[in-house]
Amino acid sequence: LPQLGPHLPPRLTQQPWRLLYCTGRDGFSLRTLYRCGGQPGCPALLLIRDADAQAFGAFCASTIRCSNSFYGTGETFLFSFSPELKVFRWTGRNNFFMKGDVDLLMFGGGSGRFGLWLDGDLHHGGSHPCETFDNETLSAQEEFCVQDLEVWGLA
């Protein structure tokens, strides 16, 4: 988390973060992630480590939740540590920040490609360059298996 500090919105840099959800403690379930996701409007940091030991994720200024349409703000960004931190910010080309249902959680979009997506059991996901963040593929492969996943929220 410390490396991401400088990239967070200034109002959040001095705030304490706490672990809301982790697969090691809470199991692999998108429904459980939504349930543990924190107070509405509470910013969230999603951290993923995949089977190739790559670390990457997303920051969102609002709670990760089920939604019928895309939501979020231009403060949302994707990041990867491969091996040094790279941050992919909003391009302004569309507003496809994040969207979730019981089978799929996605960040970023455009032309049918998602910057980051996870399936309902949180075992599989993928990452593609997308218009929202103009990101590189965050994982070594375009599709990945999740080893560990954590969601951090403001305490």
DSSP file (Angstrom, degrees, kcal/mol; ACC not computed):
  #  RESIDUE AA STRUCTURE BP1 BP2  ACC     N-H-->O    O-->H-N    N-H-->O    O-->H-N    TCO  KAPPA ALPHA  PHI   PSI    X-CA   Y-CA   Z-CA
    1    1 A L    >>        0   0    0      0, 0.0     3,-1.1     0, 0.0     4,-0.9   0.000 360.0 360.0 360.0 -37.3    0.0    0.0    0.0
    2    2 A P  G >4  +     0   0    0      0, 0.0     3,-0.9     0, 0.0     0, 0.0   0.876 360.0  56.5 -56.1 -37.8    2.7    2.6    0.8
    3    3 A Q  G 34 S+     0   0    0      1,-0.3     4,-0.2     2,-0.1    82,-0.0   0.823 105.9  51.4 -64.0 -28.9    3.9    2.7   -2.9
    4    4 A L  G X> S+     0   0    0     -3,-1.1     3,-2.0     1,-0.2     4,-0.8   0.686  84.9  92.7 -80.5 -17.4    0.3    3.7   -4.0
    5    5 A G  G X< S+     0   0    0     -4,-0.9     3,-1.4    -3,-0.9    -1,-0.2   0.860  82.2  50.7 -43.2 -53.6    0.1    6.5   -1.4
    6    6 A P  G 34 S+     0   0    0      0, 0.0    -1,-0.3     0, 0.0    -2,-0.1   0.713 109.2  53.5 -62.8 -19.0    1.3    9.3   -3.8
    7    7 A H  G <4 S+     0   0    0     -3,-2.0    -2,-0.2    -4,-0.2    -3,-0.1   0.567  89.0  94.9 -94.1  -9.4   -1.2    8.2   -6.4
    8    8 A L  S << S-     0   0    0     -3,-1.4     5,-0.1    -4,-0.8    67,-0.0  -0.423  95.2 -82.4 -78.4 156.4   -4.3    8.3   -4.2
    9    9 A P    >>  -     0   0    0      0, 0.0     3,-2.8     0, 0.0     4,-0.6  -0.346  45.8-116.2 -55.1 138.2   -6.5   11.4   -4.1
   10   10 A P  G >4 S+     0   0    0      0, 0.0     3,-1.0     0, 0.0     4,-0.4   0.798 112.4  63.4 -51.2 -35.1   -4.9   13.9   -1.7
   11   11 A R  G 34 S+     0   0    0      1,-0.2     3,-0.1     2,-0.1    -3,-0.0   0.690 106.6  45.9 -65.3 -15.1   -7.8   13.8    0.8
   12   12 A L  G X4 S+     0   0    0     -3,-2.8     3,-1.4     1,-0.1    -1,-0.2   0.544  84.2  90.6-102.9  -8.4   -7.1   10.0    1.3
   13   13 A T  T << S+     0   0    0     -3,-1.0    -1,-0.1    -4,-0.6    -2,-0.1   0.800  92.9  40.7 -67.2 -28.1   -3.3   10.0    1.8
   14   14 A Q  T 3  S+     0   0    0     -4,-0.4    -1,-0.3    -3,-0.1    -2,-0.1   0.414  92.9 110.0 -96.4   2.8   -3.4   10.5    5.6
   15   15 A Q  S <  S-     0   0    0     -3,-1.4     2,-0.3     1,-0.1    -3,-0.0  -0.494  71.5-117.5 -81.2 145.6   -6.3    8.1    6.2
   16   16 A P        -     0   0    0      0, 0.0   139,-3.0     0, 0.0     2,-0.3  -0.642  28.2-150.1 -78.9 138.6   -5.9    4.7    7.9
   17   17 A W  E     -A  154   0A   0     -2,-0.3     2,-0.3   137,-0.3   137,-0.2  -0.800  10.6-166.5-105.2 148.9   -6.8    1.7    5.7
   18   18 A R  E     -A  153   0A   0    135,-3.1   135,-2.6    -2,-0.3     2,-0.6  -0.981  30.1-104.4-135.1 153.4   -8.1   -1.6    6.9
   19   19 A L  E     +A  152   0A   0     -2,-0.3   133,-0.2   133,-0.2     3,-0.1  -0.617  37.3 172.5 -75.8 116.3   -8.5   -5.0    5.3
   20   20 A L  E     +     0   0A   0    131,-2.7     2,-0.3    -2,-0.6   132,-0.2   0.815  66.2   6.9 -91.3 -36.0  -12.2   -5.5    4.5
   21   21 A Y  E     +A  151   0A   0    130,-1.7   130,-2.7    16,-0.1    -1,-0.3  -0.996  58.2 170.8-150.0 136.5  -12.0   -8.7    2.6
   22   22 A C  E >>  -A  150   0A   0     -2,-0.3     4,-3.6   128,-0.2     3,-0.8  -0.972  33.7-134.1-148.5 143.6   -9.3  -11.3    1.7
   23   23 A T  H 3> S+     0   0    0    126,-2.1     4,-1.7    -2,-0.3   127,-0.1   0.835 104.9  60.7 -63.4 -33.4   -9.6  -14.7    0.1
   24   24 A G  H 34 S+     0   0    0    125,-0.3    -1,-0.3     1,-0.2     4,-0.1   0.839 121.1  23.5 -62.0 -33.2   -7.4  -16.3    2.7
   25   25 A R  H <4 S+     0   0    0     -3,-0.8    -2,-0.2     2,-0.1    -1,-0.2   0.810 134.0  33.0 -99.2 -39.3   -9.8  -15.4    5.5
   26   26 A D  H  < S-     0   0    0     -4,-3.6    -3,-0.2     1,-0.2    -2,-0.2   0.465 102.2-121.2-106.0  -4.4  -13.1  -15.0    3.8
   27   27 A G     <  -     0   0    0     -4,-1.7     2,-1.0    -5,-0.4    -1,-0.2  -0.132  41.0 -58.8  85.9 172.5  -13.0  -17.5    0.9
   28   28 A F  S    S+     0   0    0     -4,-0.1     2,-0.3    -5,-0.1    95,-0.1  -0.785  82.0 123.2 -97.0  95.7  -13.3  -17.1   -2.8
   29   29 A S     >  -     0   0    0     -2,-1.0     4,-2.1     1,-0.1    92,-0.2  -0.890  49.8-155.4-158.1 123.9  -16.7  -15.5   -3.5
   30   30 A L  H  > S+     0   0    0     90,-2.6     4,-2.4    -2,-0.3     5,-0.2   0.866 101.1  57.3 -65.1 -36.1  -17.7  -12.3   -5.3
   31   31 A R  H  > S+     0   0    0     89,-0.4     4,-2.1     1,-0.2    -1,-0.2   0.921 107.7  47.1 -60.1 -43.7  -20.9  -12.2   -3.2
   32   32 A T  H  > S+     0   0    0      2,-0.2     4,-2.4     1,-0.2    -1,-0.2   0.900 108.6  55.3 -65.3 -40.0  -18.9  -12.2    0.0
   33   33 A L  H  X S+     0   0    0     -4,-2.1     4,-0.5     1,-0.2    -2,-0.2   0.931 108.8  47.6 -57.4 -46.1  -16.6   -9.5   -1.4
   34   34 A Y  H >< S+     0   0    0     -4,-2.4     3,-0.8     1,-0.2    -1,-0.2   0.910 111.9  50.7 -60.8 -40.9  -19.7   -7.3   -2.0
   35   35 A R  H 3< S+     0   0    0     -4,-2.1     3,-0.3     1,-0.2    -1,-0.2   0.861 116.1  39.9 -67.0 -35.1  -21.0   -8.0    1.5
   36   36 A C  H 3< S+     0   0    0     -4,-2.4    -1,-0.2     1,-0.2    -2,-0.2   0.426  85.2 113.0 -88.8   0.3  -17.7   -7.1    3.2
   37   37 A G  S << S-     0   0    0     -3,-0.8    27,-0.4    -4,-0.5    -1,-0.2   0.451  74.6-120.0 -65.1  -3.7  -17.1   -4.2    0.9
   38   38 A G        -     0   0    0     -3,-0.3    -1,-0.1   -18,-0.1     3,-0.1  -0.343  50.7 -24.4  98.1 178.7  -17.4   -1.4    3.4
   39   39 A Q  S >  S-     0   0    0      1,-0.1     3,-2.3    -2,-0.1    24,-0.2  -0.354  78.1 -90.8 -68.8 145.6  -19.7    1.6    3.8
   40   40 A P  T 3  S+     0   0    0      0, 0.0    -1,-0.1     0, 0.0    -2,-0.0  -0.312 116.2  20.0 -54.3 136.3  -21.4    3.0    0.7
   41   41 A G  T 3  S+     0   0    0      1,-0.3    -2,-0.1    -3,-0.1    -3,-0.0   0.459  91.1 134.9  81.4  -0.1  -19.2    5.7   -0.8
   42   42 A C    <   -     0   0    0     -3,-2.3    -1,-0.3     1,-0.1    22,-0.1  -0.715  60.1-116.5 -83.2 126.4  -16.1    4.4    1.0
   43   43 A P        -     0   0    0      0, 0.0   111,-0.9     0, 0.0     2,-0.4  -0.221  33.4-157.5 -59.7 151.9  -13.1    4.2   -1.3
   44   44 A A  E     -CB  60 153A   0     16,-2.8    16,-2.8    18,-0.4     2,-0.5  -0.978  15.5-154.5-137.0 147.4  -11.7    0.8   -2.0
   45   45 A L  E     -CB  59 152A   0    107,-2.6   107,-2.8    -2,-0.4     2,-0.6  -0.984  12.7-158.9-121.9 119.0   -8.4   -0.7   -3.1
   46   46 A L  E     -CB  58 151A   0     12,-3.1    12,-1.6    -2,-0.5     2,-0.4  -0.876   9.5-172.1-101.6 122.6   -8.5   -4.0   -4.8
   47   47 A L  E     -CB  57 150A   0    103,-2.9   103,-2.7    -2,-0.6     2,-0.4  -0.961   2.2-174.6-118.0 130.4   -5.2   -6.0   -4.7
   48   48 A I  E     -CB  56 149A   0      8,-3.1     8,-2.1    -2,-0.4     2,-0.5  -0.970  13.0-169.4-124.7 137.4   -4.7   -9.2   -6.7
   49   49 A R  E     -CB  55 148A   0     99,-2.7    98,-2.8    -2,-0.4    99,-2.0  -0.996  21.3-156.0-119.4 125.9   -1.8  -11.6   -6.8
   50   50 A D  E >   - B   0 146A   0      4,-2.2     3,-2.3    -2,-0.5    96,-0.2  -0.346  35.0 -91.6 -97.0 179.2   -2.1  -14.2   -9.6
   51   51 A A  T 3  S+     0   0    0     94,-2.2    95,-0.1     1,-0.3    -1,-0.1   0.682 126.1  58.6 -65.2 -18.0   -0.7  -17.7  -10.0
   52   52 A D  T 3  S-     0   0    0     93,-0.2    -1,-0.3     2,-0.1     3,-0.1   0.284 118.8-112.4 -90.4   9.6    2.4  -16.1  -11.8
   53   53 A A    <   +     0   0    0     -3,-2.3     2,-0.3     1,-0.3    -2,-0.1   0.712  69.0 147.2  65.1  22.3    3.1  -14.1   -8.7
   54   54 A Q        -     0   0    0     28,-0.0    -4,-2.2    26,-0.0     2,-0.4  -0.691  36.6-149.3 -83.6 141.9    2.2  -10.8  -10.5
   55   55 A A  E     +CD  49  81A   0     26,-0.8    26,-2.9    -2,-0.3     2,-0.3  -0.947  33.6 132.2-116.3 135.2    0.5   -8.1   -8.3
   56   56 A F  E     +CD  48  80A   0     -8,-2.1    -8,-3.1    -2,-0.4     2,-0.3  -0.948  12.8 140.8-163.9 176.4   -2.0   -5.7   -9.7
   57   57 A G  E     -CD  47  79A   0     22,-2.4    22,-2.3    -2,-0.3     2,-0.3  -0.980  36.8 -81.1 170.4-157.7   -5.4   -4.1   -9.0
   58   58 A A  E     -CD  46  78A   0    -12,-1.6   -12,-3.1    -2,-0.3     2,-0.4  -0.991  15.5-146.8-144.7 146.6   -7.7   -1.2   -9.0
   59   59 A F  E     -CD  45  77A   0     18,-3.0    18,-1.9    -2,-0.3     2,-0.4  -0.964  20.8-176.3-110.8 134.2   -8.4    1.9   -6.9
   60   60 A C  E     -C   44   0A   0    -16,-2.8   -16,-2.8    -2,-0.4     4,-0.1  -0.996  28.0-145.5-131.9 139.1  -12.0    3.1   -6.8
   61   61 A A  S    S+     0   0    0     -2,-0.4     2,-0.3   -18,-0.2    -1,-0.1   0.548  87.0  51.5 -78.3  -6.6  -13.3    6.2   -5.0
   62   62 A S  S    S-     0   0    0    -18,-0.1   -18,-0.4    11,-0.1    -2,-0.1  -0.872 100.5 -79.0-128.3 164.5  -16.5    4.4   -4.2
   63   63 A T        -     0   0    0     -2,-0.3     2,-0.6   -24,-0.2   -25,-0.1  -0.221  43.3-113.9 -59.5 143.0  -17.5    1.0   -2.7
   64   64 A I        +     0   0    0    -27,-0.4     2,-0.3   -22,-0.1   -27,-0.1  -0.726  60.4 146.4 -77.0 119.6  -17.2   -2.1   -4.8
   65   65 A R        -     0   0    0     -2,-0.6    35,-0.2    -3,-0.0     2,-0.2  -0.925  54.2 -79.2-150.0 168.3  -20.9   -3.2   -5.2
   66   66 A C        +     0   0    0     -2,-0.3     2,-0.3    33,-0.1    35,-0.2  -0.524  55.0 171.7 -69.6 140.8  -23.5   -4.9   -7.4
   67   67 A S        -     0   0    0     33,-3.3    33,-0.1    -2,-0.2     4,-0.1  -0.996  42.6-140.1-153.7 152.3  -24.8   -2.5  -10.0
   68   68 A N  S    S+     0   0    0     -2,-0.3     2,-0.3     2,-0.1    -1,-0.1   0.711  91.8  16.9 -83.8 -21.9  -27.0   -2.4  -13.1
   69   69 A S  S    S-     0   0    0     31,-0.1    31,-0.3    29,-0.1     2,-0.1  -0.859  99.4 -69.6-141.2 174.1  -24.7    0.0  -14.9
   70   70 A F        +     0   0    0     -2,-0.3     2,-0.3    29,-0.1    29,-0.2  -0.392  54.3 172.1 -66.3 145.5  -21.2    1.3  -14.8
   71   71 A Y  B     +F   98   0B   0     27,-2.7    27,-1.4    -2,-0.1     2,-0.2  -0.876  20.6  83.6-144.3 176.0  -20.4    3.7  -11.8
   72   72 A G        -     0   0    0     -2,-0.3     2,-0.3    25,-0.2    25,-0.1  -0.643  59.7 -91.1 118.1-177.5  -17.4    5.4  -10.3
   73   73 A T    >   -     0   0    0     -2,-0.2     3,-2.0   -11,-0.1   -12,-0.2  -0.802  38.2 -93.8-132.2 172.0  -15.5    8.6  -10.8
   74   74 A G  T 3  S+     0   0    0      1,-0.3    16,-0.6    -2,-0.3    18,-0.0   0.521 114.4  75.2 -66.6  -5.0  -12.4    9.8  -12.7
   75   75 A E  T 3  S+     0   0    0     14,-0.1    -1,-0.3     2,-0.0   -16,-0.1   0.660  72.6 106.7 -78.8 -14.6  -10.4    9.1   -9.6
   76   76 A T    <   +     0   0    0     -3,-2.0    14,-0.5    13,-0.1     2,-0.3  -0.351  48.1 169.3 -61.8 139.6  -10.6    5.4  -10.4
   77   77 A F  E     -DE  59  89A   0    -18,-1.9   -18,-3.0    12,-0.1     2,-0.3  -0.991  29.2-133.7-149.6 159.2   -7.3    3.9  -11.7
   78   78 A L  E     -DE  58  88A   0     10,-2.1    10,-3.4    -2,-0.3     2,-0.3  -0.774  26.7-177.3-105.1 155.7   -5.7    0.5  -12.5
   79   79 A F  E     -DE  57  87A   0    -22,-2.3   -22,-2.4    -2,-0.3     2,-0.3  -0.986  12.2-168.0-150.0 159.2   -2.2   -0.4  -11.4
   80   80 A S  E     -DE  56  86A   0      6,-2.1     6,-2.7    -2,-0.3     2,-0.6  -0.989  18.6-144.2-144.8 153.2    0.4   -3.2  -11.7
   81   81 A F  E     +DE  55  85A   0    -26,-2.9   -26,-0.8    -2,-0.3     4,-0.2  -0.899  30.5 164.5-113.1  97.2    3.7   -4.0  -10.1
   82   82 A S  S    S-     0   0    0      2,-1.9     2,-0.2    -2,-0.6   -28,-0.0  -0.481  91.6 -52.7-146.3  74.6    5.7   -5.5  -12.9
   83   83 A P  S    S+     0   0    0      0, 0.0     2,-0.2     0, 0.0     3,-0.0  -0.943 139.4  33.3 -84.8 -17.7    8.2   -5.2  -11.3
   84   84 A E  S    S-     0   0    0     -2,-0.2    -2,-1.9    -3,-0.1     2,-0.1  -0.616  98.5 -84.3 -97.7 161.7    7.9   -1.5  -10.5
   85   85 A L  E     -E   81   0A   0     -4,-0.2     2,-0.4    -2,-0.2    -4,-0.2  -0.379  42.8-176.5 -66.2 130.2    4.6    0.3  -10.0
   86   86 A K  E     -E   80   0A   0     -6,-2.7    -6,-2.1    -2,-0.1     2,-0.4  -0.998   7.8-159.9-123.8 134.0    2.7    1.5  -13.1
   87   87 A V  E     -E   79   0A   0     -2,-0.4     2,-0.6    -8,-0.2    -8,-0.2  -0.946   3.7-160.1-117.5 133.4   -0.5    3.5  -12.7
   88   88 A F  E     -E   78   0A   0    -10,-3.4   -10,-2.1    -2,-0.4    47,-0.1  -0.931  17.3-165.8-117.0 109.0   -3.1    3.8  -15.5
   89   89 A R  E     -E   77   0A   0     -2,-0.6   -12,-0.1   -12,-0.2   -14,-0.1  -0.386  34.2 -72.1 -93.7 168.3   -5.4    6.8  -15.0
   90   90 A W        -     0   0    0    -16,-0.6    43,-0.2   -14,-0.5    -1,-0.2  -0.329  33.6-160.0 -59.3 132.3   -8.7    7.7  -16.6
   91   91 A T        -     0   0    0     41,-3.0    -1,-0.1    40,-0.2    42,-0.1   0.692  31.7-125.8 -86.1 -20.8   -8.3    8.9  -20.2
   92   92 A G  S    S+     0   0    0     40,-0.5    40,-0.1     2,-0.4     3,-0.1   0.424  80.5 115.0  86.9  -1.5  -11.7   10.8  -20.3
   93   93 A R  S    S-     0   0    0     38,-0.4     2,-0.3    39,-0.2    39,-0.1   0.799  86.5  -9.1 -76.1 -28.1  -12.7    8.8  -23.4
   94   94 A N        -     0   0    0     38,-0.2    -2,-0.4    37,-0.2    -1,-0.1  -0.943  60.8-120.3-154.9 176.8  -15.6    7.0  -21.6
   95   95 A N        +     0   0    0     -2,-0.3     2,-1.8    -3,-0.1     3,-0.3  -0.087  61.7 129.9-114.9  34.1  -17.1    6.5  -18.1
   96   96 A F        +     0   0    0      1,-0.2    12,-0.8    13,-0.2     3,-0.1  -0.464  23.3 144.5 -85.9  66.8  -16.8    2.7  -17.9
   97   97 A F        -     0   0    0     -2,-1.8    11,-1.5     1,-0.3     2,-0.3   0.983  64.4 -24.5 -73.2 -57.9  -15.1    2.8  -14.4
   98   98 A M  E     +FG  71 107B   0    -27,-1.4   -27,-2.7    -3,-0.3     2,-0.3  -0.995  52.6 176.9-158.0 154.0  -16.6   -0.2  -12.7
   99   99 A K  E     - G   0 106B   0      7,-2.2     7,-3.0    -2,-0.3     2,-0.4  -0.970   9.5-171.7-157.5 140.6  -19.6   -2.5  -12.8
  100  100 A G  E     + G   0 105B   0     -2,-0.3   -33,-3.3   -31,-0.3     2,-0.2  -0.998  12.6 163.3-142.1 141.2  -20.4   -5.6  -10.8
  101  101 A D        -     0   0    0      3,-2.8     3,-0.5    -2,-0.4    -2,-0.0  -0.770  59.2 -82.7-133.7-171.5  -23.0   -8.4  -10.8
  102  102 A V  S    S+     0   0    0     -2,-0.2   -72,-0.2     1,-0.2   -71,-0.2   0.737 127.5  37.3 -69.1 -18.8  -23.0  -11.8   -9.1
  103  103 A D  S    S+     0   0    0      1,-0.2    17,-1.2   -73,-0.1     2,-0.3   0.573 121.5  27.8-105.9 -11.4  -21.0  -13.4  -12.0
  104  104 A L  E     - H   0 119B   0     -3,-0.5    -3,-2.8    15,-0.3     2,-0.4  -0.982  47.9-167.3-158.3 135.0  -18.6  -10.7  -13.0
  105  105 A L  E     -GH 100 118B   0     13,-2.4    13,-2.4    -2,-0.3     2,-0.4  -0.997  25.0-179.2-121.2 128.6  -16.8   -7.7  -11.6
  106  106 A M  E     -GH  99 117B   0     -7,-3.0    -7,-2.2    -2,-0.4     2,-0.4  -0.968  19.9-164.2-136.2 148.7  -15.2   -5.4  -14.2
  107  107 A F  E     -GH  98 116B   0      9,-2.9     9,-1.8    -2,-0.4     8,-0.9  -0.996  64.1  -0.5-127.9 126.9  -13.1   -2.2  -14.3
  108  108 A G        +     0   0    0    -11,-1.5     7,-0.4   -12,-0.8     8,-0.3   0.337  67.2 174.3  76.6 148.7  -12.7   -0.2  -17.4
  109  109 A G        +     0   0    0      5,-0.2    23,-1.4     6,-0.1    22,-0.4  -0.929  20.5 147.3-167.6-168.4  -14.1   -0.9  -20.8
  110  110 A G  S >  S+     0   0    0     -2,-0.3     3,-1.7    21,-0.2    21,-0.2  -0.069  76.4  22.7 125.8 131.6  -14.7    0.1  -24.4
  111  111 A S  T 3  S-     0   0    0      1,-0.3     3,-0.1    -2,-0.1    -2,-0.0   0.820 130.4 -62.7  55.0  34.3  -15.0   -2.0  -27.6
  112  112 A G  T 3  S+     0   0    0      1,-0.2     2,-0.4     0, 0.0    -1,-0.3   0.635 110.0 117.3  72.3  13.4  -15.9   -5.1  -25.5
  113  113 A R    <   -     0   0    0     -3,-1.7     2,-0.4    15,-0.0    18,-0.2  -0.951  50.8-151.1-118.4 134.8  -12.6   -5.2  -23.7
  114  114 A F        -     0   0    0     -2,-0.4    14,-1.6    -5,-0.2    -5,-0.2  -0.842  14.7-142.9-105.9 139.1  -12.2   -4.8  -19.9
  115  115 A G  S    S-     0   0    0     -8,-0.9    23,-0.4    -2,-0.4     2,-0.3   0.889  91.8  -3.2 -61.9 -39.0   -9.2   -3.3  -18.2
  116  116 A L  E    S+H  107   0B   0     -9,-1.8    -9,-2.9    -8,-0.3     2,-0.3  -0.949  71.9 175.2-154.8 132.0   -9.7   -5.8  -15.4
  117  117 A W  E     -HI 106 126B   0      9,-2.4     9,-2.0    -2,-0.3     2,-0.3  -0.988   9.2-166.8-139.6 153.2  -12.4   -8.4  -14.8
  118  118 A L  E     -HI 105 125B   0    -13,-2.4   -13,-2.4    -2,-0.3     7,-0.2  -0.987  20.9-125.6-135.0 143.7  -13.0  -11.2  -12.2
  119  119 A D  E >   -H  104   0B   0      5,-2.6     3,-1.8    -2,-0.3   -15,-0.3  -0.305  36.7 -92.8 -86.5 175.9  -15.5  -14.0  -12.3
  120  120 A G  T 3  S+     0   0    0    -17,-1.2   -90,-2.6     1,-0.3   -89,-0.4   0.733 125.4  44.5 -64.3 -26.4  -18.1  -14.8   -9.6
  121  121 A D  T 3  S-     0   0    0    -92,-0.2    -1,-0.3   -18,-0.2   -18,-0.1   0.371 104.1-129.6 -98.5   6.5  -15.9  -17.3   -7.7
  122  122 A L  S <  S+     0   0    0     -3,-1.8    -2,-0.1     2,-0.2   -93,-0.1   0.656  80.2 110.3  59.0  17.9  -12.9  -15.0   -7.9
  123  123 A H  S    S+     0   0    0      1,-0.1    23,-2.8   -95,-0.1     2,-0.3   0.798  75.8  37.6 -88.8 -30.2  -10.7  -17.8   -9.2
  124  124 A H  E     + J   0 145B   0     21,-0.2    -5,-2.6    19,-0.0     2,-0.3  -0.895  62.9 151.8-125.0 151.1  -10.3  -16.5  -12.8
  125  125 A G  E     -IJ 118 144B   0     19,-2.1    19,-2.5    -2,-0.3     2,-0.3  -0.913  20.0-147.9-157.5-176.2   -9.9  -13.0  -14.3
  126  126 A G  E     -IJ 117 143B   0     -9,-2.0    -9,-2.4    -2,-0.3     2,-0.3  -0.982   2.6-152.3-157.5 164.8   -8.5  -11.2  -17.2
  127  127 A S        +     0   0    0     15,-2.4   -12,-0.2    -2,-0.3   -11,-0.2  -0.977  16.7 169.4-147.4 132.0   -6.9   -7.9  -18.2
  128  128 A H        -     0   0    0    -14,-1.6     7,-0.2    -2,-0.3     2,-0.1  -0.965  45.7 -91.8-136.2 151.7   -6.9   -6.2  -21.6
  129  129 A P        -     0   0    0      0, 0.0     2,-0.3     0, 0.0     7,-0.1  -0.453  54.9-174.4 -57.7 136.6   -5.9   -2.7  -22.8
  130  130 A C     >> -     0   0    0      5,-0.2     4,-2.1    -2,-0.1     5,-0.5  -0.948  37.0-119.8-139.2 159.8   -9.1   -0.6  -22.6
  131  131 A E  T  45S+     0   0    0    -22,-0.4   -38,-0.4    -2,-0.3   -40,-0.2   0.823 105.1  64.9 -67.2 -32.7  -10.2    2.9  -23.6
  132  132 A T  T  45S+     0   0    0    -23,-1.4   -41,-3.0     1,-0.2   -40,-0.5   0.907 125.4   8.5 -59.6 -43.4  -11.1    3.9  -20.1
  133  133 A F  T  45S-     0   0    0     -3,-0.3    -1,-0.2   -43,-0.2    -2,-0.2   0.462  84.9-134.1-118.9  -5.2   -7.6    3.7  -18.7
  134  134 A D  T  <5 +     0   0    0     -4,-2.1    -3,-0.1     1,-0.1     2,-0.1   0.906  52.3 168.0  48.0  44.4   -5.4    3.1  -21.8
  135  135 A N      < -     0   0    0     -5,-0.5     2,-0.2    -7,-0.2    -5,-0.2  -0.414  38.9-121.5 -88.4 159.5   -3.7    0.4  -19.7
  136  136 A E        -     0   0    0     -7,-0.1     2,-0.4    -2,-0.1    -8,-0.1  -0.474  55.5 -75.0 -80.3 167.3   -1.3   -2.3  -20.5
  137  137 A T        -     0   0    0     -2,-0.2    -1,-0.1     1,-0.2    -9,-0.1  -0.565  46.7-150.7 -62.6 124.0   -2.4   -5.9  -19.7
  138  138 A L  S    S+     0   0    0    -23,-0.4     2,-0.2    -2,-0.4    -1,-0.2   0.827  73.8  53.9 -74.0 -31.8   -1.9   -5.9  -16.0
  139  139 A S  S    S-     0   0    0      2,-0.3   -12,-0.0     1,-0.1   -57,-0.0  -0.525  92.1-111.4 -99.2 167.0   -1.1   -9.6  -15.7
  140  140 A A  S    S+     0   0    0     -2,-0.2     2,-0.3     2,-0.0    -1,-0.1   0.890 107.9  37.2 -65.6 -38.7    1.5  -11.6  -17.5
  141  141 A Q  S    S-     0   0    0      1,-0.1    -2,-0.3     2,-0.1   -14,-0.1  -0.776  88.7-120.3-107.2 156.5   -1.2  -13.5  -19.5
  142  142 A E  S    S+     0   0    0     -2,-0.3   -15,-2.4   -16,-0.1     2,-0.4   0.824 107.2  40.3 -66.8 -28.8   -4.5  -11.9  -20.7
  143  143 A E  E    S+J  126   0B   0    -17,-0.2     2,-0.3   -19,-0.0   -17,-0.3  -0.961  80.7 179.4-117.9 141.8   -6.4  -14.4  -18.5
  144  144 A F  E     -J  125   0B   0    -19,-2.5   -19,-2.1    -2,-0.4     2,-0.4  -0.898  28.8-122.8-138.0 162.6   -5.1  -15.3  -15.1
  145  145 A C  E     -J  124   0B   0     -2,-0.3   -94,-2.2   -21,-0.2     2,-0.4  -0.922  34.2-122.8-105.5 134.6   -5.8  -17.4  -12.1
  146  146 A V  E     + B   0  50A   0    -23,-2.8   -96,-0.2    -2,-0.4     3,-0.1  -0.615  29.9 174.8 -81.0 128.9   -6.2  -15.6   -8.7
  147  147 A Q  E    S-     0   0A   0    -98,-2.8     2,-0.3     1,-0.4   -97,-0.2   0.855  73.6  -2.6 -92.2 -52.8   -3.9  -16.7   -6.0
  148  148 A D  E     - B   0  49A   0    -99,-2.0   -99,-2.7  -125,-0.1    -1,-0.4  -0.984  62.3-170.7-139.6 148.1   -4.8  -14.1   -3.4
  149  149 A L  E     - B   0  48A   0     -2,-0.3  -126,-2.1  -101,-0.2     2,-0.3  -0.993   5.8-178.4-142.3 135.6   -7.2  -11.1   -3.5
  150  150 A E  E     -AB  22  47A   0   -103,-2.7  -103,-2.9    -2,-0.4     2,-0.5  -0.973  14.4-157.5-132.1 146.2   -7.7   -8.4   -0.9
  151  151 A V  E     -AB  21  46A   0   -130,-2.7  -131,-2.7    -2,-0.3  -130,-1.7  -0.993  14.0-166.8-121.7 124.1  -10.0   -5.4   -0.6
  152  152 A W  E     -AB  19  45A   0   -107,-2.8  -107,-2.6    -2,-0.5     2,-0.3  -0.880   8.0-179.5-107.9 139.5   -8.8   -2.5    1.6
  153  153 A G  E     -AB  18  44A   0   -135,-2.6  -135,-3.1    -2,-0.4     2,-0.2  -0.866  39.6 -80.9-131.1 167.2  -11.1    0.3    2.7
  154  154 A L  E      A   17   0A   0   -111,-0.9  -137,-0.3    -2,-0.3  -112,-0.0  -0.491 360.0 360.0 -68.5 136.7  -10.8    3.4    4.8
  155  155 A A              0   0    0   -139,-3.0    -1,-0.2    -2,-0.2  -138,-0.1   0.497 360.0 360.0 -69.8 360.0  -11.0    2.6    8.5
